Amino acid sequence: MERTLNRQNIDSAIQDYVSSIEGIGAIISGLTGVNLFHCLKRQQVGAGPYPHVTLFEAANRIMTDLVILKGVKWLLDTHAFPFDEYVVEYGNEDSNDHDITAIEGDKKLFGEAFNVAPSFFQGKKASMLKKLRSPHCMADYKIIVANSDAIEENYSPKVQKGEYYVIVNVETGDVKLMPNE
């Protein structure tokens, strides 16, 4: 999977990624009850970007990856920030300090991304803000990229200087930047 995303490769990166997940889910066809839940939680997917994890774990990773891919596409398309490329981490990779990084000249952007149910949004957001607000996180732009169905339509976050939320609808690709300056 492409980790450095720019205007030239973002569309093909998304297309390749979506193609890689099209066949996932066939293993649960016809299963119900305990057999279904056992398969979801214990059987390896055997396909897509995470073939050696369960469907439950693959879904978590894939939905976050889609938030990242579609969020970065929007950032590139709109020139929301002064960067021509973004380096991303997928799934549960942990080689960089942040899920999304961009550096251009002396300007830096660090971002954290997640896709959660509404009931988990506040806790995950708090954890990501703690990381982005740490004294070690020296960036001009700090972003949280999250799924739109985790928040209410009128959600308005309290942000500090240089902080932004990139709220992504994974299905449509629509994005909302908050605050929208």
N, C-alpha and C positions, 0 to 999 in steps of 0.2 A: 504494500500500500504506500502510495506517495505521501511523504511527510512534509515536504516543502511545497506549499500550495501557492499558485500565482494565477494571474488572469489567463495564461496560456494552457494550464493543465487542470484547473478546478472543475470544469464541466466533465472532462473525461474521467477525473478521479471520482466524481459523484456517480457517473454512469457505470463505471467499473464496479464500484462498491455496491450499488443497488443490484446490479446483475449477479454479484457474488452471493447475495442473500435470497434471491428469488426461490430457490429450491428448499430453503429451510422450513421445517414444519411438517414435512411428509411423514416423519417418524411417529406423529401423534394421530395420524388418520385412523379413525375408527375406535380410538381408545376412549374409555370413560372411567369415571370413578377413581379408585385407588390406582389402577393401571395407568391412567392418564397422569395423575400426580407423580407417580413414581418415575415415569418417563421424563416429565418436565424437570424434575429435581435431580435425577440420577443418571439418565442415559446421555451419552455424548451425542452432539448434533451430527458430527461426521461430515459437515459441509460448511461453506462460507468462510469468513475470515477467522472464525474461532471454532474449528472442527472438533477440538478436544475438550470442550466444555459442554455443560448441559444446556438445553434449550432455554431454561430460566436464566442462566448466567449469560448466554449468548444474547438474549433479548436485552438485558441490561447494558451490555457493552455496545451492541449495535445501535441502540437508540441514542446513546451518548455520542457515538461516532457520527451519526446523522445530524445531531445538533451541531457538532463541530464543523462538519463538511458544509452544511447549508448556511451556517452562521458565517463561516469564512468566505463562502461564495458571495454572500450579501456584502460583507465588508469590502471585498475586492471590487464588486460591481458598483458600489456606491461611493467608494473612496472615503468612507466614514472616518478613517484615520490615515495618516500619511505614510502608508506602507504598501509596497508592491508585492510582498510575499509574507506568508505566515508559516511557521514551523509548528506542526501539531503532533500530539501523541494520541494514539488510539487505544481503545480498550482499557486495560489496566497497566499499560506501560508506565514506567516511572524512571526514564533516563534523563529527563529534563526536570527543572524545578516546577514547571507549569505546563498545563495542557496546550496552551497556545502561546507562542512567542513571536514577536516581530521586532526587528532592530533595523533602523535606517539612520545612518549618521549618528548623532548623539541622542536620538529619540528611541524610546523603548516602550513596548506594550507587552504586558503579561496577562494571561487570561486563564480562567478555570471554567470547565464545562461540565454539565451534568444534565440528565434527563430523569426526572423523578415524578412520582405521584404527588398530587397536591398536599397530601398529609406529610410528606417528607421535605417539602420545599424549604420551609423556614430553617430546619435543622441543617440541611445541606448548604443553604445560602450562608448561614452563620459560620460554618466550618470554612467555606471558601473565602469569605470576607476576612476571617482571622488570618488565613494564609496570605492573602493579598495585602493586608494592612500591617503585616509584620515589618519590623525595621529592616529586614534583609531584602524586602521586595521593593527595590528602587526602580520605579517605572513612571513614565509620563502618563501612561494610560493603563488602567487596570480594569479588566472586563470580566463579567460573569456572563457566560453563554448558557442559556437554559431553555427548556421546552415551554412553549406558550400554554399548553394545557395544564401546567402546574400552578398557574396563578389566575386570579380573577381579572376580568377585562379592564377594570379600573385600577389595577395595582400600580402603586407609585412608590418606588423604593427611596429610602433615605440614603443619599450618597455623599461621599466626601469628595474633595477636589480630585479630579482625574479618574473618578470611578464611573463605569457605565455598565448597563445591562443590555445584552443582546438577546432578545427573546424570540425564539425560532419556532415556527409551526413546521414540524418535520414533514407533514404530509404535503403541504402546499408550497413550502419554501418561503412563505411570508415572514418578514422579520420586523421587529419593532425595537428601536434604540431608545433607551431611557438613561438619563434625561436626553431629550432631543433638542440639542442646542442649535 
